[in-house]
Amino acid sequence: MENVEILRVEIPESGIFAFDPNGLDLKIGERCITEDIDDNLALGKVVGRIKFQREKSARAMRKVIRKATQEDEKRFEENRLKEIEARKICRKKIKDRELPMKL
């Protein structure tokens, strides 16, 4: 058995997930860069810390990559706005072409 600490990280529009802090000293409320469930980079917010014991042979957890910078936060916000605009365009094209699909 080994003592382990994990971070609970909230990734917007995805949920709250457990991550290995990867040696980083992140506090509740701080933002960090992680991998989402599709192995893409995600901006998350630390919402909790949990300490527990686990078997050494237990499977590895996803790790926090790094603490988020202001540049990271700006880039993720820009991408979020681009995604909203792209969805609007796609919905309009689907409607204009009367395609039998959902987005």
DSSP file with accessible surface (Angstrom, degrees, kcal/mol):
  #  RESIDUE AA STRUCTURE BP1 BP2  ACC     N-H-->O    O-->H-N    N-H-->O    O-->H-N    TCO  KAPPA ALPHA  PHI   PSI    X-CA   Y-CA   Z-CA
    1    1 A M              0   0  121      0, 0.0     2,-0.3     0, 0.0    54,-0.2   0.000 360.0 360.0 360.0 145.0    0.0    0.0    0.0
    2    2 A E  E     -A   54   0A  66     52,-2.3    52,-2.1     2,-0.0     2,-0.4  -0.978 360.0-113.6-134.4 148.3    1.1    3.5   -0.7
    3    3 A N  E     -A   53   0A 128     -2,-0.3     2,-0.4    50,-0.2    50,-0.2  -0.695  41.0-176.4 -79.4 132.0   -0.2    6.9    0.3
    4    4 A V  E     -A   52   0A  22     48,-3.4    48,-2.6    -2,-0.4     2,-0.4  -0.967  18.3-156.7-132.6 143.2   -1.5    8.8   -2.7
    5    5 A E  E     -A   51   0A  56     -2,-0.4     2,-0.3    46,-0.2    46,-0.2  -0.977  15.3-174.3-118.0 134.8   -2.9   12.3   -3.2
    6    6 A I  E     -A   50   0A  15     44,-2.9    44,-2.5    -2,-0.4     2,-0.4  -0.894  17.6-133.3-123.5 157.0   -5.2   13.1   -6.1
    7    7 A L  E     -AB  49  19A   0     12,-3.0    12,-2.5    -2,-0.3     2,-0.6  -0.905  10.2-141.2-106.9 137.8   -6.7   16.3   -7.3
    8    8 A R  E     -AB  48  18A 103     40,-2.9    39,-3.2    -2,-0.4    40,-1.2  -0.901  27.8-171.2 -94.2 119.8  -10.4   16.6   -8.3
    9    9 A V  E     -AB  46  17A   0      8,-3.1     8,-2.7    -2,-0.6     2,-0.6  -0.963  16.3-144.4-120.9 128.7  -10.4   18.8  -11.3
   10   10 A E  E     -AB  45  16A  85     35,-3.0    35,-2.1    -2,-0.5     6,-0.2  -0.810  11.6-166.2 -93.2 122.8  -13.5   20.3  -12.9
   11   11 A I  E >>  - B   0  15A   7      4,-3.3     4,-2.4    -2,-0.6     3,-2.3  -0.955  32.5-110.6-107.9 117.0  -13.3   20.5  -16.7
   12   12 A P  T 34 S+     0   0   77      0, 0.0    31,-0.1     0, 0.0     4,-0.0  -0.161  97.0   4.3 -51.7 138.4  -16.1   22.8  -18.1
   13   13 A E  T 34 S+     0   0  170      1,-0.1    -3,-0.0     0, 0.0     0, 0.0   0.540 128.4  64.8  64.5   8.6  -18.8   20.9  -20.0
   14   14 A S  T <4 S-     0   0   61     -3,-2.3     2,-0.3     1,-0.2    -1,-0.1   0.627  96.3-123.0-123.5 -41.4  -17.2   17.6  -19.2
   15   15 A G  E  <  -B   11   0A  32     -4,-2.4    -4,-3.3     2,-0.0     2,-0.5  -0.825  38.3 -42.5 130.5-166.4  -17.4   17.1  -15.4
   16   16 A I  E     +B   10   0A  77     -2,-0.3     2,-0.3    -6,-0.2    -6,-0.2  -0.909  56.4 177.5-108.9 130.1  -15.1   16.5  -12.4
   17   17 A F  E     -B    9   0A  65     -8,-2.7    -8,-3.1    -2,-0.5     2,-0.4  -0.890  28.9-113.1-131.4 160.4  -12.3   14.0  -12.7
   18   18 A A  E     +B    8   0A  43     -2,-0.3    44,-0.4   -10,-0.2     2,-0.3  -0.773  35.9 179.2 -96.9 135.6   -9.4   12.7  -10.6
   19   19 A F  E     -B    7   0A   4    -12,-2.5   -12,-3.0    -2,-0.4    44,-0.2  -0.981  34.5-114.5-135.3 148.5   -5.9   13.5  -11.6
   20   20 A D  B     -e   63   0B  48     42,-2.9    44,-2.7    -2,-0.3   -14,-0.2  -0.671  28.3-135.9 -73.1 128.1   -2.4   12.8  -10.3
   21   21 A P    >   -     0   0   12      0, 0.0     3,-2.1     0, 0.0    -1,-0.1   0.641  24.1-140.7 -67.1 -10.7   -1.0   16.2   -9.3
   22   22 A N  T 3   -     0   0   72      1,-0.3     3,-0.1     3,-0.0    41,-0.1   0.853  65.4 -55.4  58.1  35.7    2.3   15.2  -10.9
   23   23 A G  T 3  S+     0   0   82      1,-0.3     2,-0.3     0, 0.0    -1,-0.3   0.462 105.0 133.8  79.7   0.2    4.4   16.8   -8.2
   24   24 A L    <   -     0   0   58     -3,-2.1     2,-1.2    40,-0.1    -1,-0.3  -0.632  56.3-136.4 -86.6 142.3    2.7   20.2   -8.6
   25   25 A D        +     0   0  111     -2,-0.3     2,-0.4    -3,-0.1    -1,-0.1  -0.700  38.1 168.5 -96.9  80.6    1.5   22.1   -5.6
   26   26 A L        -     0   0    3     -2,-1.2     2,-0.2     4,-0.0     3,-0.1  -0.804  20.6-148.8 -98.3 137.6   -1.9   23.2   -6.8
   27   27 A K    >   -     0   0  111     -2,-0.4     3,-2.3     1,-0.1    19,-0.3  -0.651  34.9 -81.5-101.7 159.3   -4.4   24.7   -4.5
   28   28 A I  T 3  S+     0   0  113      1,-0.3    19,-0.2    -2,-0.2    -1,-0.1  -0.348 119.2  27.5 -59.3 132.2   -8.2   24.6   -4.6
   29   29 A G  T 3  S+     0   0   40     17,-3.0    -1,-0.3     1,-0.4     2,-0.1   0.138  92.3 121.4  99.6 -18.2   -9.4   27.2   -7.1
   30   30 A E    <   -     0   0   48     -3,-2.3    16,-2.9    15,-0.1    -1,-0.4  -0.459  60.2-124.6 -77.7 152.7   -6.3   27.2   -9.2
   31   31 A R  E     +C   45   0A  86     14,-0.2    37,-1.9    37,-0.2     2,-0.3  -0.698  31.2 177.7 -97.2 148.7   -6.4   26.4  -12.9
   32   32 A C  E     -CD  44  67A   0     12,-2.5    12,-2.9    -2,-0.3     2,-0.5  -0.951  30.4-114.5-145.4 163.4   -4.4   23.7  -14.5
   33   33 A I  E     +CD  43  66A   0     33,-3.3    32,-2.8    -2,-0.3    33,-1.3  -0.891  44.6 156.1-103.0 128.2   -3.8   22.1  -17.9
   34   34 A T  E     -C   42   0A   0      8,-2.6     8,-2.8    -2,-0.5     2,-0.4  -0.738  44.7 -95.6-133.0-177.2   -4.8   18.4  -18.1
   35   35 A E  E     -C   41   0A  75     28,-0.4     6,-0.2     6,-0.2     2,-0.1  -0.905  36.7-140.9-103.2 137.2   -5.8   15.9  -20.7
   36   36 A D    >   -     0   0   27      4,-3.1     3,-2.0    -2,-0.4     6,-0.1  -0.211  40.1 -83.1 -84.5-174.2   -9.6   15.4  -21.3
   37   37 A I  T 3  S+     0   0  104      1,-0.3    -1,-0.1     2,-0.1    -2,-0.0   0.685 131.3  53.4 -67.9 -14.5  -11.2   12.0  -21.9
   38   38 A D  T 3  S-     0   0  113      2,-0.1    -1,-0.3     3,-0.0     3,-0.1   0.187 119.8-107.2-101.1  14.9  -10.3   12.3  -25.6
   39   39 A D  S <  S+     0   0  102     -3,-2.0     2,-0.3     1,-0.3    -2,-0.1   0.730  78.8 131.9  64.5  24.2   -6.6   13.0  -24.9
   40   40 A N        -     0   0   93      1,-0.1    -4,-3.1     0, 0.0    -1,-0.3  -0.710  68.0 -95.0 -95.7 157.3   -6.9   16.7  -25.9
   41   41 A L  E     - C   0  35A  93     -2,-0.3     2,-0.4    -6,-0.2    -6,-0.2  -0.499  47.5-171.9 -70.5 140.8   -5.6   19.4  -23.7
   42   42 A A  E     - C   0  34A   6     -8,-2.8    -8,-2.6    -2,-0.2     2,-0.6  -0.984  24.0-131.5-136.5 146.5   -8.2   20.8  -21.3
   43   43 A L  E     + C   0  33A  26     -2,-0.4     2,-0.3   -10,-0.2   -10,-0.2  -0.873  38.6 173.3 -96.2 121.6   -8.3   23.8  -18.9
   44   44 A G  E     - C   0  32A   0    -12,-2.9   -12,-2.5    -2,-0.6     2,-0.4  -0.820  28.6-131.4-127.7 169.1   -9.6   22.7  -15.6
   45   45 A K  E     -AC  10  31A  80    -35,-2.1   -35,-3.0    -2,-0.3     2,-0.4  -0.980  26.4-120.2-123.5 129.6  -10.1   24.1  -12.1
   46   46 A V  E     +A    9   0A   0    -16,-2.9   -17,-3.0    -2,-0.4   -37,-0.2  -0.552  36.7 167.8 -69.6 123.3   -8.9   22.3   -8.9
   47   47 A V  E     -     0   0A  43    -39,-3.2     2,-0.3    -2,-0.4   -38,-0.2   0.445  59.1  -0.6-116.9  -4.1  -12.0   21.7   -6.8
   48   48 A G  E     -A    8   0A   9    -40,-1.2   -40,-2.9   -21,-0.1     2,-0.4  -0.979  50.8-139.1-175.6 162.5  -10.7   19.2   -4.2
   49   49 A R  E     -A    7   0A  80     -2,-0.3     2,-0.4   -42,-0.2   -42,-0.2  -0.997  18.7-169.9-131.3 138.2   -7.8   17.2   -2.9
   50   50 A I  E     -A    6   0A  69    -44,-2.5   -44,-2.9    -2,-0.4     2,-0.4  -0.996   5.9-162.7-132.3 133.2   -8.1   13.6   -1.6
   51   51 A K  E     +A    5   0A 163     -2,-0.4     2,-0.3   -46,-0.2   -46,-0.2  -0.940  28.2 140.7-113.1 135.7   -5.5   11.6    0.2
   52   52 A F  E     -A    4   0A  78    -48,-2.6   -48,-3.4    -2,-0.4     2,-0.4  -0.957  46.5-101.9-158.4 175.3   -5.9    7.8    0.4
   53   53 A Q  E     +A    3   0A 115     -2,-0.3     2,-0.3   -50,-0.2   -50,-0.2  -0.878  38.5 172.0-108.4 142.2   -4.0    4.5    0.3
   54   54 A R  E     -A    2   0A  50    -52,-2.1   -52,-2.3    -2,-0.4     2,-0.1  -0.964  39.3 -86.4-143.5 163.9   -3.9    2.3   -2.7
   55   55 A E    >   -     0   0  114     -2,-0.3     3,-1.7   -54,-0.2     0, 0.0  -0.397  33.7-128.8 -66.9 141.9   -2.2   -0.8   -4.0
   56   56 A K  T 3  S+     0   0  153      1,-0.3    -1,-0.1    -2,-0.1     0, 0.0   0.800 108.8  57.6 -63.0 -26.1    1.1   -0.2   -5.7
   57   57 A S  T 3  S+     0   0  109      2,-0.0    -1,-0.3     3,-0.0     3,-0.1   0.477  79.0 123.1 -85.5   0.1    0.0   -2.2   -8.6
   58   58 A A  S <  S-     0   0   43     -3,-1.7    -4,-0.0     1,-0.1     0, 0.0  -0.240  74.5 -90.6 -61.9 150.5   -3.1   -0.1   -9.2
   59   59 A R        -     0   0  224      1,-0.1    -1,-0.1     0, 0.0     2,-0.1  -0.248  47.3 -99.1 -64.2 151.5   -3.4    1.4  -12.7
   60   60 A A        -     0   0   85     -3,-0.1     2,-0.2     1,-0.1    -1,-0.1  -0.358  34.3-134.1 -70.6 148.6   -1.9    4.8  -13.3
   61   61 A M        -     0   0   49      1,-0.1   -42,-0.1    -2,-0.1    -1,-0.1  -0.641  29.1 -92.5 -98.3 159.3   -4.0    7.9  -13.3
   62   62 A R        -     0   0   95    -44,-0.4   -42,-2.9    -2,-0.2     2,-0.3  -0.407  49.1-133.1 -64.5 148.7   -4.0   10.7  -15.8
   63   63 A K  B     -e   20   0B 105    -44,-0.2   -28,-0.4   -42,-0.1     2,-0.3  -0.772  11.4-110.5-110.9 151.1   -1.7   13.5  -14.6
   64   64 A V        -     0   0    0    -44,-2.7   -30,-0.2    -2,-0.3     3,-0.1  -0.589  27.7-155.4 -68.5 134.8   -2.0   17.3  -14.4
   65   65 A I        -     0   0   65    -32,-2.8     2,-0.3     1,-0.3   -31,-0.2   0.929  57.8 -39.7 -82.7 -48.1    0.4   18.6  -17.1
   66   66 A R  E     -D   33   0A  90    -33,-1.3   -33,-3.3   -42,-0.0    -1,-0.3  -0.982  65.4 -77.7-168.0 167.3    1.1   22.0  -15.7
   67   67 A K  E     -D   32   0A 111     -2,-0.3   -35,-0.3   -35,-0.2     2,-0.2  -0.537  58.5-108.8 -71.7 139.5   -0.4   25.0  -13.9
   68   68 A A        -     0   0   14    -37,-1.9     2,-0.2    -2,-0.2   -37,-0.2  -0.482  30.1-149.4 -74.4 142.1   -2.4   27.2  -16.3
   69   69 A T     >  -     0   0   72     -2,-0.2     4,-2.3     1,-0.1     5,-0.2  -0.583  31.0-104.5 -99.5 170.7   -1.0   30.6  -17.3
   70   70 A Q  H  > S+     0   0  172      1,-0.2     4,-2.5     2,-0.2     5,-0.2   0.883 124.5  55.5 -62.7 -34.4   -2.9   33.7  -18.3
   71   71 A E  H  > S+     0   0  130      2,-0.2     4,-2.7     1,-0.2    -1,-0.2   0.904 105.9  50.9 -63.9 -41.5   -2.0   32.9  -21.9
   72   72 A D  H  > S+     0   0    2      2,-0.2     4,-2.8     1,-0.2     5,-0.2   0.940 110.9  48.5 -59.0 -47.7   -3.5   29.4  -21.5
   73   73 A E  H  X S+     0   0   77     -4,-2.3     4,-2.1     1,-0.2    -2,-0.2   0.914 112.5  48.4 -62.2 -40.8   -6.7   30.9  -20.1
   74   74 A K  H  X S+     0   0  137     -4,-2.5     4,-2.6     2,-0.2    -1,-0.2   0.935 112.4  48.4 -63.6 -45.8   -6.9   33.5  -22.9
   75   75 A R  H  X S+     0   0   93     -4,-2.7     4,-2.6     1,-0.2    -2,-0.2   0.916 111.3  49.5 -63.9 -42.3   -6.3   30.8  -25.6
   76   76 A F  H  X S+     0   0   50     -4,-2.8     4,-2.2     2,-0.2    -1,-0.2   0.895 111.7  49.3 -65.4 -37.1   -9.0   28.5  -24.2
   77   77 A E  H  X S+     0   0   82     -4,-2.1     4,-2.4    -5,-0.2    -2,-0.2   0.927 111.0  49.5 -67.3 -42.8  -11.5   31.3  -24.0
   78   78 A E  H  X S+     0   0   87     -4,-2.6     4,-2.2     1,-0.2    -2,-0.2   0.923 112.2  48.2 -60.2 -43.5  -10.7   32.3  -27.6
   79   79 A N  H  X S+     0   0   79     -4,-2.6     4,-2.4     2,-0.2    -1,-0.2   0.884 108.7  53.9 -65.4 -36.7  -11.2   28.7  -28.7
   80   80 A R  H  X S+     0   0   95     -4,-2.2     4,-2.1     2,-0.2    -2,-0.2   0.931 109.9  47.2 -63.5 -42.8  -14.4   28.4  -26.8
   81   81 A L  H  X S+     0   0   90     -4,-2.4     4,-2.2     1,-0.2    -2,-0.2   0.898 111.2  51.1 -66.4 -39.1  -15.8   31.5  -28.6
   82   82 A K  H  X S+     0   0  138     -4,-2.2     4,-2.7     1,-0.2    -1,-0.2   0.887 108.3  53.0 -63.0 -38.9  -14.6   30.1  -32.0
   83   83 A E  H  X S+     0   0   90     -4,-2.4     4,-2.4     2,-0.2    -2,-0.2   0.918 107.8  50.4 -64.1 -41.5  -16.4   26.8  -31.2
   84   84 A I  H  X S+     0   0   67     -4,-2.1     4,-1.9     1,-0.2    -2,-0.2   0.937 112.9  46.4 -61.0 -45.9  -19.7   28.6  -30.5
   85   85 A E  H  X S+     0   0   98     -4,-2.2     4,-2.3     1,-0.2    -2,-0.2   0.912 110.8  52.4 -64.1 -41.9  -19.4   30.5  -33.8
   86   86 A A  H  X S+     0   0   49     -4,-2.7     4,-2.7     1,-0.2    -1,-0.2   0.903 107.9  51.8 -62.7 -39.6  -18.5   27.3  -35.7
   87   87 A R  H  X S+     0   0   98     -4,-2.4     4,-2.8     2,-0.2    -1,-0.2   0.905 108.3  51.3 -63.5 -41.3  -21.6   25.5  -34.3
   88   88 A K  H  X S+     0   0  124     -4,-1.9     4,-2.2     2,-0.2    -2,-0.2   0.935 111.8  47.1 -59.7 -46.2  -23.8   28.4  -35.4
   89   89 A I  H  X S+     0   0   79     -4,-2.3     4,-2.5     1,-0.2    -2,-0.2   0.932 113.2  48.4 -62.1 -45.1  -22.4   28.2  -38.9
   90   90 A C  H  X S+     0   0   55     -4,-2.7     4,-2.6     1,-0.2    -2,-0.2   0.920 110.7  50.4 -63.6 -43.5  -22.8   24.4  -39.0
   91   91 A R  H  X S+     0   0  131     -4,-2.8     4,-2.4     1,-0.2    -1,-0.2   0.907 111.0  49.9 -61.4 -40.5  -26.4   24.6  -37.8
   92   92 A K  H  X S+     0   0  126     -4,-2.2     4,-3.4    -5,-0.2     5,-0.2   0.933 111.5  47.8 -64.3 -44.0  -27.2   27.2  -40.4
   93   93 A K  H  X S+     0   0  104     -4,-2.5     4,-2.0     2,-0.2    -2,-0.2   0.897 111.1  51.1 -65.6 -38.6  -25.7   25.1  -43.2
   94   94 A I  H  <>S+     0   0   25     -4,-2.6     5,-2.3    -5,-0.2     4,-0.3   0.938 115.1  43.0 -62.1 -45.1  -27.5   22.0  -42.0
   95   95 A K  H ><5S+     0   0  169     -4,-2.4     3,-1.3     1,-0.2    -2,-0.2   0.937 113.2  51.3 -66.8 -47.2  -30.8   23.9  -42.0
   96   96 A D  H 3<5S+     0   0   93     -4,-3.4    -1,-0.2     1,-0.3    -2,-0.2   0.854 116.4  40.6 -59.3 -36.7  -30.2   25.7  -45.3
   97   97 A R  T 3<5S-     0   0  153     -4,-2.0    -1,-0.3    -5,-0.2    -2,-0.2   0.387 105.9-129.6 -93.0   1.0  -29.4   22.4  -47.1
   98   98 A E  T < 5 +     0   0  173     -3,-1.3    -3,-0.2    -4,-0.3    -4,-0.1   0.880  40.8 179.0  52.1  45.2  -32.2   20.6  -45.3
   99   99 A L      < -     0   0   75     -5,-2.3     2,-2.1    -6,-0.2    -1,-0.2  -0.578  34.9-125.9 -78.8 140.1  -29.8   17.8  -44.2
  100  100 A P  S    S+     0   0  133      0, 0.0     2,-0.3     0, 0.0    -1,-0.1  -0.441  75.0  97.2 -83.7  66.6  -31.3   15.0  -42.1
  101  101 A M        -     0   0  105     -2,-2.1     2,-0.3    -7,-0.1    -2,-0.1  -0.970  60.6-136.6-148.9 163.4  -28.8   15.3  -39.3
  102  102 A K              0   0  199     -2,-0.3   -11,-0.0    -8,-0.0     0, 0.0  -0.856 360.0 360.0-118.0 158.8  -28.2   16.9  -35.9
  103  103 A L              0   0   92     -2,-0.3   -16,-0.0   -16,-0.0   -12,-0.0  -0.889 360.0 360.0-112.8 360.0  -25.1   18.6  -34.6
